[in-house]
Amino acid sequence: MAWQRLTPELEAVLAEMAAVPAAQRMGAIDGVMVKSLQLHSDQRGFFVEQLKRGDRDDQGRPFLPPHPFAQMSRSLAFARGGNPPELIKAFHWHRRQWDYWDMVGGDARIVLVDLRPDSSTRGRIQVLMAGERAPKVVAIPPLVAHGYQLLSLRDLILCYYVTEPYDPESPDEGRIPYDDPRIGFDWKVENI
């Protein structure tokens, strides 16, 4: 697969990030939205509404984009064991596409990095816990790099909805290594 290259503008954001320790860049990213899910359960199991027209995020903002979804996909990440679990899938980003992530099996730490040159939260890192124990859908804007780390010893199932269909001839995807020193995110899980 041919990944998009980082543009000079995105390289400049990463260089700017390298000058400030990651711990000082933690916080909410403008445009990222979280919709906590409510499980309706009984002795037979549960039902949950993931997305529907008119949804609001946890802050009361309209959650769905004004344009329809283009594709729904599912990803499985195999748990490899260990304490802490070792699997990290990060970072990737899009120029046009919004991602709506729902970790439906297992648990993960989602890490987001704002690469948008004109954003008020440029360079900020946001961390969210999501999965079976923290059911939510996370809306990820374009040019916000995203990835996750398994936190359970179970496989992780991610259902995601996107606003642009995948085009293998011209993919709207770029990659940055999970351990890029300019981002400087510490993936260690603290044990007490």
N, C-alpha and C positions, 0 to 999 in steps of 0.2 A: 504494500500500500504506500502511496506517495503522500507523505504528510506535508502540510503547509510549513513553510519556513517562517521563523520569527522575523518580523519586519524591523527596520531600524527603530521605529517608535516603540515596539514591544521590547526590543533589546535595551532601549533607554530606560524603560520602566523597571526591568530586571536589574540593571546596573544601579539605579536609584535605590532599589530594595536592598541590595547588597551592602549599602552604606549604613543601614539601620538594622539593629538586631531584630530577629523575628519576634521575640517576646514583646517588643515595643510596637509591633505592627498588628497585633491581634485585636479583633473586634468585628462588629457587624459590617458587611459589605453592602453598599448602596445597591438596591435592585434585587438582591437575593431575598427570596420570600420562603417562608416555612408555613405549611398548613399541617397542624397536628391532626391525626386521624382519630376518630372515635370508633371503637369496636363495639358492635351490638352483639352481645354473646348470650348464649344459654347453654344448657347441658349438651346440645348437639354440636356446638362449635361457635363460629362468629361470622358476622357480615360487616364489611366496611366499605364506605363510599370513598373511592380514591379521588376522583375528579368529576365535577359536574359544572355545567353552566351556572353562573351566579356565585360560585365559591368565593370565599374571602380567606385571606391568610390569617395568621395568628394576630396580626396587627390591624385587621379589618380592611385591608386593601384588596381590590379585585385581584384574584389569583390567576385566572386564565388569560392567555394573550388574546388580543383582538382578532387574530387570525387563527384558523383551525390547526389542529395537530396534523402533522404530515406522516408520522410513522410511530409505531409502538414496537418496542423490542424488549427482549429479556436476556440477561447475562447471568451466568453461573460462575462463581469463583470458588475453587476448591480450597477448603480449609486444609492447611498442611500441619496443623498441630503446633505444639510449642507453647511456651508461656513467657512472653506474650505470643499470640499468633503472629506469623511472619508475613503473610501476604499483603502487599501494598500494590495498588494499581493507580498510579498517578504520574504525572499530571497530563491532562489533555484539555484542549480549548477549541472554540469555534468562533468564526467571524460573524455569522448570521444567526446561527441556531440557538434557541433556548432549549435546555434539557429540563425535564421534570422527573426527578428520581424518587423511587419508592423501593426501599429495601424490604422485601416481603418475606424473606427467610434469612435467619442469622442476624448478626448485629455488626455494625461498622462505625468507624469514625470517618466522617466526610471532611475533607480539607479543601477549602476554596481559596483562591488567590486572585485578587483583582489586578488584571493586566491592562485595563482600559486607560489609555494615556490621559483622557479628559475627565476621568472619574474623581469625585471628591474623596473617594476611599482608595485611590490608586495605591497599589503595593500592600494593601491590608490583607491579612489572613483571617479567615473565619473557620471555626471548627464546630461541627455539629455531630451529635450521636443520633443514629437512626437504625431502625430495624424492628425486630419482633418486640423488643422491650421498650422501644421509643418510636412507635409508628407515626410517620409523617411523610409528606411529600415535600421535596425541596425544589424550588424553581431557580435555575442557574442561568443568568443572562449570558449573552455572547461576550467573549473576551474575559470571562472569569474562568481561570483554569480550575479544574476539578479532579479529584481523585479520592480514593478511600483506602482504609486499612481494615481488614477483618479483625474483629474483637472477640469473636466466639470460636469455639472449636468445631463449629458446624459450618457447612458450606454456606455461602452467601448467595441469595437470589435477588437480583436487582431488576425491577421492571422500570422501564423508562420510556417517556413519551417525548418526542422532539417536534420542533416546528418546521424543520426542513427535511425532506426525504434524502436518504443517503445516495450520493452520486459517485460511483467508483471512478468515473472519468475525471471528476474534479471534486475530490472530497473536501468538505468544510471541516477539517480536523488538523490540529497541530499538536505536537508533543513536546514536553519538557521533562527531563528526568526527575523522578520523585525526590532525589537527593541533591538537586541543583543548589549549589552553595549560595547563589544569589537570592533564592527564596529562603533558604536557611531553616526550613521547618524541621523540628526534632520529632521524629516518628516513634521514639521510645515510649513504651507504656510504663508509667510509674507504678511500682509495686510497693506497698506499705507493709 
